[in-house]
Structure formats: structure tokens, C-alpha cells
Amino acid sequence: MPLKLFELVGTDETRPFSPFCWRTRMALAHKGLGAESIPWCFTDKAAIAPHQSDKVPVLLDGDTAVVDSWVIANYLEDSFPDRPSLFGGAGGRAMARMLNAWGDIAVVGGLFPLIVADIPGHLKPVDAAYFRKTREARFGKPLEEVVAGRDKSVEIFRKGLDPLRLTLKTQAYLGGDAPNYADYIMFGGFQWARVVSPFRLLAADDPVYAWRERLLDAFDGTARKSPGYEV
Amino acid sequence: MPLKLFELVGTDETRPFSPFCWRTRMALAHKGLGAESIPWCFTDKAAIAPHQSDKVPVLLDGDTAVVDSWVIANYLEDSFPDRPSLFGGAGGRAMARMLNAWGDIAVVGGLFPLIVADIPGHLKPVDAAYFRKTREARFGKPLEEVVAGRDKSVEIFRKGLDPLRLTLKTQAYLGGDAPNYADYIMFGGFQWARVVSPFRLLAADDPVYAWRERLLDAFDGTARKSPGYEV
């Protein structure tokens, strides 16, 4: 039975976003696995409630529902041990946990205030209203005010990427000579931004930019083929 | 031939500090290896110049000199493959590179301005003068001004540890159920601070505090037995 993946989309069902769904999509590609996409919108809570989740990604493997990108990565690693490893051993699996936390904070959390106002335009009216209301409550101000001055505040985001940048000066990927799940953790955030926002997050001479380019081309350009902005 | 390790000390040769030397000392303990300590002071450049280094740690294995804590960790992993693994596989070794960069920036770089003024008191006069001159040039102000207000600025340091903290809420060590080199990367910074400064870096209810306690006790209390402050 084919795998199925609930993925966050807006008005364009061919344009999945969500940093966490992209982590899973890249992990599936790494394992050489396809998954039937089930487009899912923010307010469509009822569709995933039976799987004990209110967020995506949700992976369905027959009768098994797997919730949360980190749990899904571990599920794929354990369920398909003969496919290329996502973690490269027990040490990598353990260390990826902290890289996952760093990716959530420095990448996803760091770029969110830079692109948040670009997201509602990609959503259906009901989802746009939900998104604006919940996110403006979180930030305590209108989304347009959150992104105001982003040409300057992007410098803080870029500086925060130093641990990633320094690493990429010594090796091609966080996984070493080839990418592994550590790379997909970070890349998910950049791909999310690329899909929804024309804002330029990275300078073209940044090693992080070159690394992102390589990941856009990985797996026959899976990520690059997804509609997005040229950034 | 026994291993030998150049370790940074001040007036007390039994009190090695340096976050990088402690990474190596813990890595040696993890491998079940001892090393004869060669006490080394900041201005003693001549002692390590023959080994093509101006910094410690420097590990001597017979005629081989290995320079830089990261290079030493890899050397130990490759030279003693039958001993407990520092990285837990190729994936862990690759991912530890980024954790090493994060440890340098967020832990070592984060706590340095909180403890720097406590260091000269542990040094011989010639080293204290060298240390003060070079570090005041780096900060652009007297060391006492750097640490002024640390009761407040420590909060920024603590907040910066969130990726470590979040991870330790889900697993006992960065290495999983047991520590590995990822833990020693971070712990080296805390042990450095403990040896030279009475300043309290961590709140007692912080999961990072409990993790540090466990590492102080590891390997028969190797780190705890080293003279230091109760913090």
C-alpha cells in the first residue's frame, strides 16, 4: 500500500509549503520512497483529527498514522533499514535531535518574521483569515509590521546561521560528503520560504546559499521543481 | 608509548582549564585512555612551536603531534576503533562538526564575556599580562567592563542554550542514553568556566544544569575531581 502524506498547501495544491512537510518530503526522497500527497489547508482540522493530530505532516502507512516530522524521520529510518540511512548510525540519530531543535529555532524561527506577511496571499480566504489572526496574536502586531525593516533585520538572521555556515566551509553537507536528515532539517525552512516569499534571505556568496542550491538540485530537483520564487 | 597532552594551566598545574583541552580530556576518558599531562601556559609558545601549533590542546602520540581538539577527536576515533566510539558512526561524525561550531559560538563564545575577568587571577603575572592585553584588545574595553552587568547578561547566554536545553528534555545526553563527543564539545565550555570562575552560569532547575552534573560525575568524576568552584 503506498505511503500517503498530508502536506500543507494554500490555493495552489501543487505548491506545498511548511518547513516540516519539506523535511519529510526530502527524507522520503532520500529513502527512494514516493508518497501520495494529500493536500491539506490550515483550517481543515477535521481531516487529520482522526489521526490524533492538528498539524501536518502526517504520514499514513496503511493503517498506521505517524505524526510530527521528527517522529516520521525515525519511523522511516526504522521501517526501511535497507534504504539509504537518514542518520548514518545511532550517534547521528541522537545528534540530529539537537540539530532539529536548532533548526526549529534559528532557521524556522529566524526566518518566520521575515516572510510571514507574504504567506496570506497564497492562502484561501478562510485560511488567510485564520493564519493572520493566530500569527498576529503570537507576534502582538500586524504581519506587515512584523516584516517591516526586514532588509536590515535579515542581517541578524544571517548572523545566526554561523554554526551552519562554518560547517559548510569544511564539508559539503551537514551529513558530510552527501546530505542526510540533518541537511533536510535546515533545508525545510529555506524551501518553505522559497515557496511563499520573494524575499532574498541569503547573499549569493554565502556558503549556505551554495548548499541550498545543491539541495534544490538533489533527487532530480525534487525541491526546485516545486513552484517557488527565484531567491 | 603513553599519550601526552599539552594542557593549559595557570599558577596551579593541577587545575587545567581551556574548553578545548577539556573536550580532549573527556574524549580520552571516553576511549578509556590516559595521557600524561604537560602543563602549558599562554606565553609558553616555544614549547609547542616544534609541533606546528601556537595553541593547545596538542596531543603527542609517539612522534606524531596532533593539533586542535576537533582533529584530535577524529584522530582518537580512527586510531582506537575498538574502544567506545566518540561519534557513533559516520553520520554522527559529520553532524558533530556543526555541533562543534555551535559549541564554539553559543557555549564558549557565549560564556566568555561572563567569566573573562575571573581568569587573570589564576595566571602567573606574565601570562595574566598577556591575557589581559590580548583579550582587552579583542573586546575593546577593560575585562572588568566586559563582565559588568553579568547578572543580567547571563540571561541572554541562558536563552541561547535553548537548542541544547530542548534536546535534554527528550534525551539524557546529546549522544542519546549515554554521552558521546557531542556532549564533551559543550561540556568543555562549562568545565572551563567551573575551573576559573565562581559565577553561576546555570539555574539549578535547568535541564542543562542536571546534564552538567551527570558529566561532572562521568568516568569516576574525572571533571569533578579537577579543582573548581561549586557553581
Interface residues (C-beta under 8 A of the other chain):
Chain A: S85 F87 G88 G89 A90 G91 G92 R93 A94 M95 A96 R97 M98 L99 A101 W102 D104 I105 A106 D162 P163 L164 L166 T167 T170 Q171 Y173 L174 G175 G176 N180 A182
Chain B: S85 F87 G88 G89 A90 G91 G92 R93 A94 M95 A96 R97 M98 L99 A101 W102 D104 I105 A106 D162 P163 L164 L166 T167 T170 Q171 Y173 L174 G175 G176 N180 A182
